[in-house]
């Protein structure tokens, strides 16, 4: 009971602390934990401690003893949008500039073949805040999506292979508000959604130096009240064309490889397919399946490690033909609404991230780790002729994480 109360408190704190989070791969964080983040978000085939469950639950099979890891990520996105073109289209910066994402992982070996783990973390989010924009040129939009997960893991291992399974509980919150002449959700009331999913993974040691691995994460069904359909109604979308309120987090397929040379230098590479194109809600907003390539290099010496990496993820948000104006009810108007909502409220368009980090052991039991992510600016312009022209958004990110590891 006490553990349940602690977990509930941390979830509540995380949802309150990170309502405007961004992430690199669509709206999902590219990694959990300083080690995986430092290696470009890779780790499907590389053991990184208790937080390995987020990349591949089977990797807990390489753990020894018990371990606790706690960390926090500071996200500092910079987003700019030109607003409603028919009102002048003056570019304005979003004030949703900083958010904090917690993570907590514990694992313990039960015997020579079984290890279990318990983890929770903020894993996804998007948000902008243009409430301070000039009302003559902007719709004063604000969005906030936050998702956290609690993961229970059981991993089985033999000498050169292992499998792992994680049932997962997800809780999320979504809020949309704007004023386009008529205020929608002016009290900024949010709706929540809870659901379940799972991750199944495995690894195989081809040799003492080479590991290959794979994992599958299920989709998570989610529906956030009438936040999305209400926003569409406020933009004069008729019932037959209005947005639905489902917003499922998509399934993912992952493959990874890790190669260690001289027990000190490790190279990692992951391939990930995030299936936005078949996730309810996202597919209605023209999102496409996203391919993610993550690579990393890590040097480990006595008492410390250093790492660096690169993460590339294609822009998952499609654009619909909307260069010709149309009245409400027309295909052109609906396409313009989809383009505008994506570009204004959910600009998850960044593609390239450069990462680095390191850790130092204070003792055999305690270590401090940190990482940083630099994501260069990207710009995207979409046609919204039904609203008066085009809409342009720019987006860049920086994030910093700190983790404390305790082995016992």
N, C-alpha and C positions, 0 to 999 in steps of 0.2 A: 504493500500500500504506500509506504514511504517513497519507494522508487517511482511509482506512478505519479505521485504528487510532484516530485522533483521534475520528472519529464514534462508534465503538464505546465509547470511554471516556466520551464525553459522555452517551450513552444510558444506560450503566451508572450514572453519577453521578446523572442525572435520575431514574431508577427508584428509586434508594436515597434520594434527597432528598425525594421527594414521594409517599410511599405513602398519605397520608391527605388528598389534595387534594379540594377540592370545585369546583364550577363552577356557572355561572348557568343555562345552558340544558340541563336534564336533568343528565347527568354530563359534558357537554362544556363546555370553556371557551368563553365567548362571543366571544373574540378572542385573537389572538396579536400581541404588539407593543404598545408604549405608545400609538402614534398611533390604531390601530383601537380599542383599549380606551377611550381618552379620548373617542372619538366614539360611544360606546354599543355598540361591537362592529360598527359599520357599516364598509363599505369595499369592497363588491363592485364599485362603479363609481368608486372614488376611489383614485388611486395614492398609496401611502404608503411606497415604497421596497422593499427586497428582501423584506421580510416580507409584501408584498401577496399572495404566492402562497397564503397561508392563507385569504384571502377569495376570491380569484379569480386563477388563474395567468396569465390573459390580461393583467392589469394590468402585468406586467413589461415589456410592449411599450411602456410609457411611460417606461422608465428611460433614463438616460444614463450612460455609462461603467460603472464597477464600484463595488460597495458591499458593505460588511459591517456587519451589525447583530447585536449580542448583548445579551440581556436576561435578567432574572430577575423572577419574580412571587412575592410573599409573600401567601399566602391565610390569612386568620384567620376561619374559620367558628365560629359558636357554635350548638351543637346540644344539645337537652335532650329526654329521653324518659322516659316513666312506667314503662317496663318491663312485666313480666308482671302483668296485672291481678289474677289469682287469688292472687298473692303479696303484694298490698298496693298495688302501683302507685305507688311513691314516685318522684317526678321526680328525675332525676340528669343532670348535665351530662356531655357527652362530653369526654374529655381530648385528643381529636384536634383541637388548637386552632390549629396553625400548620404550614404546609408551604411548600416552595419549588419553583417550576417554572421550568426553564431554557428559553430559546429561542435559536436561532442561525440566521441567514439570510445567504446570499451570492448576489449576482447580478452578471452581467457582460454587456455588450452585445458581440455578435460582429460585427455589421455593421448597416446601416441597417434591416434587417427582422427580425433574429433576436437574441434574448436568452435566456440560460440562467440557471438558478438552482439552488442546493442549500440545503435548509433542514432543520432538525430542532427539535422542541419537544415538551414535554409538553402534550397536548391534552385529556385527560379524566381524571377520577378521582372517587372517592367514598370516604368512610370515616368510621367512628365508633369510639370506644373507651370502653367502659363497664366495662373490666376492674377498675377500682377501686370499682365500685358495691357496695352492700350485697347480699351473696348471698341474703339472705332476701327481697328485694323485686325483684331484677333477675336477668336471665340472664347478666349480665357478658359482653355481646356485643362483638365487635370485627370490623370489616370494613376491607379496604384494596384498592381497585381503582386501578391506575395504568396509563395508556396513553401511549406516545410514538410519534411518526411521523417518518420520514425522507422528504423530498420532493425529487424531481428534477423540474425544470421546463424546458420549452422553449416560448418565446412568439414568435409571428410577428405583425408589425404592418405596416400601411400608413399612409397619411396620417391617416385618420380611423376606423380600426377595427383590431382585433387579436383573435387567438385564442391560447389557451394550453392545454397539456396537461401534467399532472403524474402520473407513476406514483409510488405511495406504498407504503412498507414500514411496517407497524405492528407494534409489540411491546408486550405488556401483561402484567400480573401481577394475580392475584386471591387474596385470603386471607380466609377466614371462620372464626371461632371463637366459641364460647359455652359456657356451662355452665348447663343447665336441670335440674340434678340429676344429669346425666351429661355429662361434658366431651366436646365435639366439637372435634377438632383442637387439643388443648391446647398442642402445640409450635408453633403458629402457622405451619405450613408453607404456603407459597404455591405456586401453579401458574402457569405462563406460557403465553402463546399468541402465535404470530407469523402474519402474513398480509399480503396485498397488496390494494391498491385503486387508485383513480385519481380525479382531478378534471379536468374539462373545462370551460373557460370562454371567454367572449368579451365584447367591449365595442364600442360604436359611439359616436363623437362626433357627436351631432346638430348641434352647433355648437361653437365654441371654448369656450363656457361650460358646455355641457350634455353629460353622458355617461350613457348607459344601458348596463347590463351584466347578465349572468346567468352562472351556473355550476351544474354538477351534480357532486356527490361521490358515489361509489359506496359501497355498504356494505362492511364489513370483517368477514369471518367470523372468529369466535373461539370457542375452547372451552378452559376452564380446568380440566383434569383432572376430578376428581370433587368439586370444592369445593362446588358448589351442590346436587347430588344428595345428597352426604353430609350436608349441613346439613339437608335435608328428611327424610332417614332418621332423624336424631336427634330430629326432631319427630314421629315416629311416622307419617309419611306412607307408605302402602303403595306398592309398586312401580308399580302402575297409575296412581297419582295423584302420584307424586313429581316434583320439579322435574328438568328436563333440565340439562345442563351447557353448552349453547351459549349464548353471550352476544355476539351480533354487534353491532358499532357500526353504527348505521343510516345509510342513504343520506340525502342532503340535497339540496334544490333551493333555489337562491338567485336573487333578483332585486335589482338596486340601481340607484340614480340619484344623481348628484352634480351640483350646480350651483354655479358659481363666479361671484361678482360682483366686478368691479373688480380682479380678480387677487389679492384679499386675503381675501375672505370666502367660505367654501365651506359649503354645506349638503348633507348626505348622508342617505340613507334606504335601508334594506334590508328585504326580506321574505325570511324563511327558513322552509322546511318541513322539520322533522326527523322522519323516518319510523320512530319507535320502534314504532308499532303493527304494523309488518310485519317487525321485526327479531327473529330467533330469540332466545329467552330473554326479552327485554324484553316481547314480546307475551304470553308465557306468564305474566308477572307483571302483566298487565293494564295495561301502559303504552300510551298513546295517541300518535298523531301530535301533534307540538308545533309551534305557529305562533309565530315570533319576529319582532317588529318592533323595529328599531333605527334611531335617528335621531341625527344629530350636527351640530354647528356648529363651524367652525374659522376662526380669524382668524390669518392669516400676515403678518408684517411682516418688515422686513430684520433677519435674525439671530435671530428667535424666532417661535414660534407658540403659540397658546392654543386649547384645545378643551373642549367639554362635550357630553354626550349622555345618552340614555335608552334602556334596553333592557327590553322587556316580552316575557315568555315564559310561556304558560299552564302550569300544573302538568300534567306529562304522565302522572302516575301515577293510574290509575283505582282505584276502590274497589269491591270485590265484596260482594254481600249476605251478611252474616255476623252478623246480629243475633240469630239463633237458634242455640243450642248444638247441636253434633252430635258423634258419636263418630268416631274415626279411620276413614277410609274413606268418610265421608259428604261430600256436596258442601259443607255448611256448615263442616265442619272444614277442608277444603282451602281454601275461600275465606278463612277466618280466618287460616290459615297464610300465604297470599299477602299479605293486608293487613298482618299483623304483620311479615313479612320486609321489605316495602317501607318501612314506617314506622320500623322499628327500625334496619335495616342500610343502607338506601339512601334517605334522606330528601331526594331531589332536588326539593323542592317550592317553592323560592323563585321569585318571579315578576317583581318589579320591581327594576331597578338604575339608579342615578344615577351618572354618570361625569364625570370632569374630568381635565385634564392639560395639559401643555405641553412645549416644548422650546426649547433655546437653542444657537446655533452658537458654538463656541469659535474656529472658524476655517472656511475654506472646505471643509475636509476632515472636521472632527470636530464632532459634536453630541451633546448629552446630552438625553434625553427621559424623562418620568415620567408616570404616570397613577395614578388611584385610583378604586375602585369601592365604592359604598355600597349594600348590599342590605338593606332593612328586614326585620324579623322576620315570619315567617308561622307559623301554627299549624294543625295538621291532626290530627283525631281519627278513628280508624277503629274499626269494630266487629270484635271478636274474641271473640264470646260463647263459643266453644268453649274459650277459654283463661281465661274468667272475667269478661268485660266489654268494655272499650274500651282502646285504646292511643293516647296523645297525644304528638306530637313538635312541637317548635318549632325554627326554623332561621333564622338571619340570617348575613350575610357582610360582610366587608370585605377588600379586596385592594389591593395596592400594587405597581406595576411600575416598573422602571428599565431604560432601554436606552441603549446607547452605539452611535452610528452613525459609520462611517468611510467616506468616499468617496475613490476614487482612480482 
